[in-house]
Amino acid sequence: MKQVISTAEAPAAIGPYSQAIKSGNTLYVSGQTPVDPVTGKLVEGDAGAQAAQCCRNVAAVLKAAGSSVENVLKTTVFITDMAHFPLVNEAYKATFKEPYPARSCVAVKALPLGCLVEIEVIAAV
């Protein structure tokens, strides 16, 4: 059985997907882009600023599901250029604390809306 999780505190889905799906005690959060949920626009700034907004959006979806960043088990970070890796790491460390979740970070050719970063997570609920 799966339950759809949705919140206005994070950007609405821009395609045929849910912000998150809860199944049992596990939450699968779709990739969160650096869109400000209030304005509906990409945040201005570098990859670090965009990663920080992605993390805020992830936290909002987690909260809507009754979870938090402390319960994140695995993250996947998508970046458009590995040169952004240090900036993304700084923003990431401001959100995720030790013991850090397992993580993959991959460089991709492009991301939705022209953003530089997208972050998805799997968490316990």
N, C-alpha and C positions, 0 to 999 in steps of 0.2 A: 504494500500500500504506500502511496506517496501523497504528500501534502504540499501544495504550492505555498510559498512564502513570498509576500510582496509588501513593500513599504514605500511611501511617498518620500521617505528620508534618504532614498537612494534613487538614482536615475531610473526612469521607466525603461523597460526592455525596448530595444530598437528593431526587434525582429521577432520571429515566432519562437520565443523561449521564455522561461520564467526567471525571475531574479534569483530564486533558489528553490530547491526541492528538498523536503525532509522525508527521509525514509527510516523508520525505526529511530535509532538514536544518532543518526548521521545526517548532516546537512551538506548539500552540494550547492555552493554559491557560484553562479555564473560569473564569467569575467566581468569585472567592474572597471569601467573606463573613467577617466578623470573629468567627468561631467558633473558640474555643480547641480544638484537636484532642484535648487531654488530657481536658478536662471535657465537651466536646460542647455547651458553652453559649456564648452571645454574651458577649464581653468587656464589662465594665462601663466606663462612661465616655462621653466626648463623641465627636464624629465623628473627632477626631484620634486618640484611642485606638483607635477601631474601624479607621481607615485603617491604623494601624501593624500591627494584627493581620492585616488583609487582606494587607499587604505581606509579613509573615512567612509567611503561608500560601502566597502566590505563590512566595516564595523556596524553600520546602520542595518544592513541586511541580517547580520548575525543577531543583533539586538531584537529585531522583529521576530526572529525565530526562537527567542529565549536563550540565546547563546552569547558568546563574546569572543574577542580575539584570543583570550587565554585558552580557549577550547579548540583552536585551530590545529589540525593535525598535519595538513599538507597544503602548500601553496604552489601555484604555478604563476610565474611572472613572465609576461611577454613584453619584450622591448624591441624597438625598431633599429637600435644601434647598440652594440656592446660597449661603445664609448660612454653610454649613459649608466652603465652598471654601478659605478661608485655613487652617483647621485641617488639612484634608486635604492641602493643599500642603506644610505643614510635615512631616507624617509621610511623605509621598511623597518629599520631598527627602532625608530621612534614609536612604532605601533606594536610590533611583535617583540616580546621579551623572552629571555631564557627561561626554560629550555625552548629554543626556537622550534617552530614546526619544520618538518621535512620540506624541502623546496626544490623546485626546478626553475631555472631561468633560461629562456630561449630567445634568441634574436629572430625576428620575423620581418618579412619584407614590408608589410603595412598592417595597420590596425584600423578598426572602424573610426570614422570621423576624423581621420588624420592624426589621432593621438599618438603619443610616444610610448605609452605604458598601458598595460591592462593586467589586472590581477584577479585570479580565481582561487577559491579555497574549498577545502573539505574540512568540516568541523564536527565535533561531538556536540550533541544537544542534551 
